[in-house]
């Protein structure tokens, strides 16, 4: 079993009219985080657990692959 530090997360993004959703997926443990960025508010961060169809679900919901840098800048609070 790989160690947590050896996992390469996958990142996804979806833009809606008044918000942006960024998702980080741990493809080994099927866990992750979601950051919801509203145009006029603070980022909201949620921890999530996924099933083995997460990648198909994200594609069906209109998510596209995203930059790890963007996700981590928002997650660390360096961007608002």
C-alpha positions in Angstrom: 0.0 0.0 0.0 1.5 3.4 -0.9 2.2 5.9 1.7 0.0 9.1 1.8 3.0 11.2 0.7 3.4 9.2 -2.5 -0.1 9.8 -3.8 -0.6 12.0 -6.8 -3.9 13.8 -6.4 -6.1 14.7 -9.4 -7.7 18.1 -9.6 -10.9 19.2 -11.3 -12.7 22.5 -11.9 -16.2 23.6 -12.8 -17.3 27.2 -13.4 -20.9 28.2 -12.9 -22.5 31.6 -13.3 -21.9 32.8 -9.7 -19.3 30.3 -8.4 -16.4 28.1 -9.1 -15.9 24.6 -7.7 -12.4 23.1 -7.3 -12.1 19.4 -6.4 -9.0 17.4 -5.3 -9.3 13.6 -5.5 -7.0 11.0 -3.9 -7.4 8.2 -6.5 -6.1 5.5 -4.1 -8.2 6.2 -1.0 -11.1 7.8 -2.9 -11.1 10.8 -0.5 -10.7 14.4 -1.3 -11.7 18.1 -0.8 -13.9 20.5 -2.5 -13.4 24.3 -2.5 -16.5 26.4 -3.5 -15.6 29.9 -4.5 -18.5 32.3 -4.7 -18.0 35.7 -6.5 -18.8 37.7 -3.3 -17.9 35.4 -0.3 -15.3 33.4 1.4 -14.2 30.1 0.0 -16.0 27.1 1.5 -13.9 23.9 2.0 -15.4 20.5 2.5 -13.8 17.1 2.9 -15.4 14.4 0.8 -15.4 10.6 0.3 -16.0 9.2 -3.2 -17.0 6.0 -4.8 -15.1 4.2 -7.5 -17.1 6.0 -10.2 -16.0 9.5 -9.2 -14.1 10.3 -12.4 -17.1 9.3 -14.6 -19.3 11.4 -12.3 -17.1 14.5 -12.5 -17.0 14.2 -16.3 -20.8 13.8 -16.5 -21.2 16.9 -14.2 -19.1 19.1 -16.5 -15.8 19.2 -14.5 -12.6 19.5 -16.4 -9.0 18.7 -15.3 -7.5 21.6 -13.3 -4.2 22.9 -12.0 -2.9 21.7 -8.6 -1.4 25.1 -8.1 -4.7 26.9 -8.3 -6.4 24.5 -5.8 -3.5 24.7 -3.4 -3.3 28.5 -3.5 -7.0 28.8 -2.5 -6.6 26.0 0.0 -3.7 27.7 1.7 -5.5 31.0 1.8 -3.0 32.8 -0.5 -5.8 33.7 -3.0 -9.3 35.0 -2.4 
